[in-house]
Each structure stands twice: as structure tokens, then as C-alpha cells.
């Protein structure tokens, strides 16, 4: 299982090219010859992706939340947010928010 406070596994949609966070479904990944990456999902299925479709982000920075701070995601306040981690990578910043729920 991937530790979501240490790594983010992003997979790009084949049609749109938009990256989505798949970390919660990934058990492990392995780099193969010629840059291909095997992603092993919790279901047990293994998919091989080209390097243009996978981003592995590491070493995030924890963003301190002062008491009473509000975290807003897509226009909604996350009242129970407890932690925010910022990953940086070739596709820009990626933020992960943890909550008590």
C-alpha cells in the first residue's frame, strides 16, 4: 500500500489527458524497461502504462493549518480538514487534504 503522506500516484485519462489521483487504489508500482510502469491495483489487476500517463510525486511538504483555519475545495468548506500536504512535480502542484471523516 502506498503511504498517501509520502507519495501520490497520478494516472492520466487516455481520452482527456487529465491526471487523477489513484493512490488510494494502488498497492505498488514497478518501473519496467523502456520507461513503462506497471501499476498493481488493490483488485490484484496489473496495468502497464507509458511514462506520459503516470506521475509519481514524492516528498510533499506539510502545510500547517492554524487553529480555526478553513479549507475550501471546489467551493465547499471542509470543516473537518486536519492536514494539508503539497506535492510538486512536472504537472504542477498537487494538494492532498486529510480529514477526520
N, CA, C and O of each residue as an XYZ file, in Angstrom:
404
protein
N       0.844     -1.180      0.000
C       0.000      0.000      0.000
C       0.893      1.248      0.000
O       1.907      1.300      0.696
N       0.509      2.219     -0.769
C       1.256      3.469     -0.874
C       0.857      4.381      0.289
O      -0.329      4.540      0.576
N       1.839      4.974      0.949
C       1.550      5.918      2.031
C       1.164      7.259      1.405
O       2.008      7.903      0.782
N      -0.096      7.697      1.554
C      -0.539      8.929      0.899
C       0.101     10.200      1.456
O      -0.056     11.274      0.875
N       0.818     10.089      2.574
C       1.533     11.245      3.115
C       2.957     11.324      2.575
O       3.682     12.280      2.852
N       3.351     10.315      1.804
C       4.703     10.271      1.248
C       4.738     10.315     -0.279
O       5.666     10.870     -0.868
N       3.721      9.726     -0.917
C       3.704      9.649     -2.378
C       2.300      9.868     -2.919
O       1.304      9.629     -2.238
N       2.251     10.327     -4.155
C       0.992     10.433     -4.892
C       1.199      9.743     -6.239
O       2.189      9.988     -6.928
N       0.257      8.883     -6.601
C       0.309      8.185     -7.892
C      -0.818      8.765     -8.744
O      -1.999      8.550     -8.470
N      -0.430      9.502     -9.780
C      -1.392     10.142    -10.669
C      -1.393      9.416    -12.005
O      -0.335      9.133    -12.567
N      -2.577      9.117    -12.508
C      -2.730      8.443    -13.800
C      -3.557      9.352    -14.705
O      -4.606      9.853    -14.300
N      -3.079      9.562    -15.931
C      -3.795     10.398    -16.891
C      -4.849      9.581    -17.625
O      -4.598      8.450    -18.043
N      -6.023     10.164    -17.773
C      -7.093      9.563    -18.558
C      -6.651      9.504    -20.018
O      -6.116     10.476    -20.551
N      -6.872      8.387    -20.642
C      -6.422      8.190    -22.031
C      -7.083      9.180    -22.998
O      -6.446      9.638    -23.947
N      -8.346      9.507    -22.761
C      -9.079     10.375    -23.685
C      -8.852     11.863    -23.428
O      -8.671     12.642    -24.363
N      -8.865     12.247    -22.158
C      -8.790     13.682    -21.832
C      -7.383     14.156    -21.494
O      -7.084     15.344    -21.607
N      -6.522     13.237    -21.081
C      -5.177     13.622    -20.666
C      -5.129     14.210    -19.259
O      -4.059     14.579    -18.774
N      -6.294     14.300    -18.600
C      -6.363     14.844    -17.241
C      -5.827     13.819    -16.244
O      -6.185     12.642    -16.292
N      -4.960     14.288    -15.338
C      -4.423     13.401    -14.313
C      -5.401     13.299    -13.149
O      -6.030     14.283    -12.761
N      -5.518     12.092    -12.598
C      -6.361     11.848    -11.429
C      -5.544     11.083    -10.402
O      -4.715     10.246    -10.758
N      -5.775     11.364     -9.150
C      -5.068     10.717     -8.062
C      -5.633      9.315     -7.863
O      -6.801      9.156     -7.508
N      -4.810      8.307     -8.092
C      -5.216      6.910     -7.936
C      -4.518      6.238     -6.754
O      -4.599      5.020     -6.593
N      -3.838      7.026     -5.933
C      -3.030      6.479     -4.841
C      -3.803      5.503     -3.974
O      -3.282      4.448     -3.615
N      -5.044      5.841     -3.631
C      -5.825      5.003     -2.722
C      -6.115      3.612     -3.288
O      -6.428      2.697     -2.525
N      -6.019      3.433     -4.608
C      -6.282      2.134     -5.227
C      -5.020      1.366     -5.598
O      -5.101      0.229     -6.062
N      -3.842      1.981     -5.395
C      -2.581      1.377     -5.835
C      -1.886      0.679     -4.670
O      -1.703      1.266     -3.603
N      -1.501     -0.576     -4.883
C      -0.749     -1.332     -3.883
C       0.739     -1.073     -4.057
O       1.461     -0.855     -3.083
N       1.193     -1.101     -5.312
C       2.604     -0.829     -5.610
C       2.754     -0.539     -7.098
O       1.827     -0.717     -7.888
N       3.937     -0.091     -7.447
C       4.253      0.160     -8.852
C       5.687     -0.267     -9.101
O       6.512     -0.281     -8.187
N       5.978     -0.615    -10.345
C       7.315     -1.062    -10.730
C       7.668     -0.470    -12.081
O       6.888     -0.558    -13.029
N       8.838      0.130    -12.165
C       9.319      0.658    -13.440
C       9.905     -0.490    -14.251
O      10.689     -1.291    -13.743
N       9.515     -0.557    -15.511
C       9.941     -1.615    -16.415
C      10.900     -1.039    -17.459
O      11.058      0.178    -17.558
N      11.538     -1.916    -18.235
C      12.402     -1.429    -19.315
C      11.643     -0.492    -20.258
O      10.431     -0.617    -20.434
N      12.364      0.430    -20.849
C      11.828      1.412    -21.795
C      10.862      2.391    -21.140
O      10.043      3.009    -21.820
N      10.957      2.535    -19.813
C      10.172      3.555    -19.118
C       8.741      3.187    -18.787
O       8.033      3.973    -18.158
N       8.302      2.012    -19.196
C       6.935      1.595    -18.865
C       6.819      1.423    -17.350
O       7.804      1.136    -16.670
N       5.601      1.603    -16.831
C       5.371      1.469    -15.399
C       4.196      0.529    -15.171
O       3.099      0.756    -15.682
N       4.435     -0.532    -14.397
C       3.369     -1.453    -14.011
C       2.741     -0.937    -12.727
O       3.436     -0.703    -11.738
N       1.429     -0.761    -12.745
C       0.679     -0.332    -11.568
C      -0.130     -1.535    -11.085
O      -0.924     -2.097    -11.840
N       0.072     -1.923     -9.834
C      -0.665     -3.031     -9.236
C      -1.755     -2.420     -8.358
O      -1.472     -1.723     -7.384
N      -3.008     -2.698     -8.724
C      -4.156     -2.158     -8.005
C      -4.608     -3.099     -6.893
O      -4.260     -4.279     -6.885
N      -5.383     -2.566     -5.963
C      -5.900     -3.366     -4.846
C      -6.707     -4.564     -5.328
O      -6.762     -5.589     -4.649
N      -7.319     -4.444     -6.471
C      -8.106     -5.542     -7.031
C      -7.226     -6.714     -7.455
O      -7.728     -7.804     -7.729
N      -5.901     -6.488     -7.508
C      -4.977     -7.517     -7.966
C      -4.601     -7.369     -9.423
O      -3.671     -8.019     -9.901
N      -5.322     -6.515    -10.128
C      -5.026     -6.300    -11.548
C      -3.756     -5.469    -11.711
O      -3.452     -4.591    -10.905
N      -3.033     -5.776    -12.773
C      -1.804     -5.058    -13.097
C      -1.990     -4.422    -14.462
O      -2.367     -5.092    -15.423
N      -1.724     -3.125    -14.543
C      -1.805     -2.410    -15.818
C      -0.454     -1.792    -16.113
O       0.205     -1.248    -15.227
N      -0.055     -1.883    -17.361
C       1.204     -1.271    -17.794
C       0.877      0.029    -18.523
O       0.083      0.057    -19.463
N       1.511      1.100    -18.062
C       1.302      2.431    -18.628
C       2.597      2.969    -19.204
O       3.689      2.623    -18.752
N       2.461      3.814    -20.201
C       3.604      4.544    -20.708
C       3.946      5.673    -19.745
O       3.089      6.098    -18.970
N       5.173      6.163    -19.778
C       5.603      7.192    -18.835
C       4.833      8.507    -18.957
O       4.789      9.283    -18.002
N       4.233      8.766    -20.107
C       3.467     10.000    -20.294
C       2.134      9.976    -19.536
O       1.505     11.020    -19.363
N       1.705      8.802    -19.088
C       0.404      8.684    -18.393
C       0.519      8.547    -16.889
O      -0.498      8.543    -16.195
N       1.744      8.434    -16.361
C       1.920      8.223    -14.922
C       2.836      9.292    -14.345
O       3.872      9.618    -14.924
N       2.442      9.829    -13.202
C       3.283     10.749    -12.444
C       3.341     10.218    -11.016
O       2.310     10.020    -10.374
N       4.546      9.992    -10.534
C       4.751      9.600     -9.150
C       5.357     10.823     -8.457
O       6.477     11.231     -8.765
N       4.617     11.391     -7.534
C       5.087     12.562     -6.804
C       5.524     12.118     -5.415
O       4.845     11.331     -4.755
N       6.674     12.640     -4.982
C       7.230     12.248     -3.690
C       7.608     13.474     -2.877
O       7.610     14.602     -3.370
N       7.928     13.218     -1.618
C       8.452     14.238     -0.706
C       7.589     15.490     -0.620
O       8.059     16.589     -0.916
N       6.342     15.333     -0.220
C       5.484     16.511     -0.094
C       5.883     17.356      1.114
O       6.599     16.904      2.007
N       5.406     18.567      1.111
C       5.606     19.469      2.255
C       4.280     19.586      2.991
O       3.238     19.834      2.383
N       4.328     19.407      4.292
C       3.111     19.573      5.091
C       2.849     21.063      5.247
O       3.750     21.833      5.578
N       1.610     21.458      5.006
C       1.199     22.854      5.137
C       0.479     22.976      6.477
O      -0.593     22.398      6.654
N       1.052     23.717      7.417
C       0.408     23.824      8.729
C      -0.944     24.529      8.637
O      -1.105     25.516      7.919
N      -1.904     23.998      9.380
C      -3.225     24.622      9.458
C      -3.349     25.273     10.841
O      -3.426     24.569     11.848
N      -3.370     26.602     10.894
C      -3.531     27.248     12.197
C      -4.910     26.978     12.769
O      -5.843     26.713     12.010
N      -5.065     27.036     14.075
C      -6.382     26.815     14.682
C      -7.434     27.726     14.057
O      -7.210     28.924     13.880
N      -8.575     27.147     13.730
C      -9.665     27.922     13.144
C      -9.567     28.133     11.651
O     -10.450     28.753     11.057
N      -8.494     27.621     11.017
C      -8.330     27.792      9.569
C      -9.427     27.033      8.827
O      -9.893     25.990      9.287
N      -9.827     27.557      7.694
C     -10.818     26.913      6.834
C     -10.127     26.409      5.579
O      -9.266     27.082      5.012
N     -10.516     25.222      5.160
C     -10.002     24.644      3.925
C     -11.171     24.529      2.968
O     -12.200     23.936      3.289
N     -10.997     25.111      1.775
C     -12.063     25.080      0.776
C     -11.599     24.273     -0.427
O     -10.497     24.474     -0.937
N     -12.462     23.346     -0.879
C     -12.165     22.512     -2.030
C     -13.320     22.645     -3.002
O     -14.455     22.287     -2.688
N     -13.020     23.168     -4.199
C     -14.041     23.345     -5.240
C     -15.289     24.046     -4.709
O     -16.412     23.656     -5.028
N     -15.085     25.073     -3.904
C     -16.187     25.884     -3.411
C     -16.864     25.384     -2.158
O     -17.792     26.025     -1.663
N     -16.421     24.243     -1.625
C     -17.028     23.686     -0.409
C     -16.013     23.726      0.730
O     -14.856     23.343      0.555
N     -16.453     24.189      1.891
C     -15.596     24.209      3.074
C     -15.507     22.795      3.649
O     -16.528     22.149      3.882
N     -14.304     22.328      3.873
C     -14.074     21.046      4.529
C     -13.867     21.328      6.014
O     -12.749     21.596      6.452
N     -14.929     21.267      6.769
C     -14.892     21.624      8.185
C     -13.984     20.712      9.004
O     -13.441     21.133     10.025
N     -13.819     19.481      8.568
C     -13.068     18.525      9.368
C     -11.647     18.297      8.850
O     -11.016     17.306      9.217
N     -11.135     19.184      8.012
C      -9.772     19.048      7.491
C      -8.774     19.108      8.644
O      -8.842     19.997      9.493
N      -7.855     18.158      8.660
C      -6.851     18.097      9.725
C      -5.433     18.300      9.209
O      -4.566     18.774      9.942
N      -5.192     17.941      7.939
C      -3.856     18.050      7.368
C      -3.942     18.428      5.898
O      -4.878     18.045      5.197
N      -2.955     19.184      5.445
C      -2.811     19.505      4.032
C      -1.357     19.243      3.657
O      -0.436     19.699      4.335
N      -1.165     18.507      2.574
C       0.174     18.191      2.065
C       0.275     18.680      0.622
O      -0.650     18.488     -0.168
N       1.379     19.299      0.287
C       1.592     19.834     -1.066
C       2.701     19.049     -1.765
O       3.834     18.989     -1.287
N       2.358     18.457     -2.892
C       3.324     17.771     -3.749
C       3.640     18.695     -4.917
O       2.765     19.425     -5.382
N       4.856     18.672     -5.386
C       5.188     19.399     -6.603
C       5.760     18.410     -7.607
O       6.386     17.418     -7.236
N       5.537     18.694     -8.866
C       6.017     17.791     -9.899
C       5.896     18.426    -11.264
O       5.549     19.601    -11.381
N       6.179     17.653    -12.297
C       6.180     18.183    -13.658
C       4.800     18.625    -14.152
O       4.703     19.344    -15.147
N       3.734     18.204    -13.469
C       2.383     18.618    -13.875
C       1.861     19.724    -12.969
O       0.666     20.019    -12.972
N       2.756     20.341    -12.190
C       2.362     21.421    -11.287
C       2.138     20.905     -9.882
O       2.485     19.769     -9.557
N       1.554     21.752     -9.054
C       1.318     21.385     -7.659
C       0.097     20.479     -7.541
O      -0.871     20.614     -8.290
N       0.162     19.566     -6.599
C      -0.935     18.657     -6.298
C      -1.093     18.668     -4.794
O      -0.135     18.405     -4.068
N      -2.274     18.966     -4.321
C      -2.515     19.083     -2.888
C      -3.379     17.926     -2.418
O      -4.333     17.537     -3.092
N      -3.041     17.381     -1.264
C      -3.826     16.303     -0.676
C      -4.316     16.793      0.692
O      -3.547     17.324      1.494
N      -5.602     16.602      0.930
C      -6.225     17.066      2.160
C      -6.745     15.857      2.929
O      -7.440     15.007      2.371
N      -6.405     15.786      4.209
C      -6.892     14.724      5.081
C      -7.908     15.326      6.039
O      -7.805     16.490      6.426
N      -8.889     14.517      6.414
C      -9.907     14.993      7.344
C     -10.272     13.889      8.319
O      -9.885     12.733      8.148
N     -11.016     14.262      9.332
C     -11.450     13.284     10.341
C     -12.556     12.390      9.820
O     -12.880     11.387     10.456
N     -13.137     12.718      8.701
C     -14.238     11.916      8.153
C     -13.741     10.936      7.127
O     -14.530     10.179      6.562
